[in-house]
Amino acid sequence: MRSSIMARTGHARLRGALCGLAIALTPALAMAQDAGGQQQNPILPMPPVPEFKPLPAGTKPAAPVIGIFNTQQIMAQSTAVQKLQTELGNRREALVKDVRAEDTQLQALRQSIIKAGKAPTPEQQQDLQKRVMADRTKFGNRNRILEEDAQVALNQVQREMQQVVSAIAAARGMNLVLQAGPAALHDNSLDISDQVVTSLNQALPTVYMPGPTEEPEQIAKSGKNPVMPIQPADNGGE
């Protein structure tokens, strides 16, 4: 398998190099053709290549027993993913609400300075700039934590789904399992998506998700092994 991958990689690199060389030579060839008038097929040297003899008979691979699964369908019907989407939606709404509230306060502060009829003092400008920069840091961190929390939760679903697919394939004697997407046509009897959904929901009805103010990286570095399900959002928090 590894040699096959390396071979494909080598072929790809060779094709890329040849294509790049062809592109580089195209302008020069065009100029030569224009200068020479009528195009003539060049006579190129053809050095002999080593003869490649037939290989001895090898082990015949097993007949393929194929399975198909639809990742989008499985994720959409996963109870853990459904709960995750609800929680993420609540946290996003809380973040947007806090951002808008802070923006309203900043607008009111600017308006009060304008209504005073005087140019803002350097101290006022500095305080306002500090607050804006602090807001960027605070809300930027909350948004980053939200994205990392979502990745932590989705990783659990993806890892469990891989185990479920492998277990079902082994139980049904399948030695080749493909994503439904690339398959233009397949028999429904090959599709194990429904069985994957049932087993996934039994094995992983919910997932762990760090709290809105918890740093996922710090949790990982602490060596903590989280086992608690998703906790309710704290409506933003700091």
Disulfide bonds with the S-S distance in Angstrom:
none
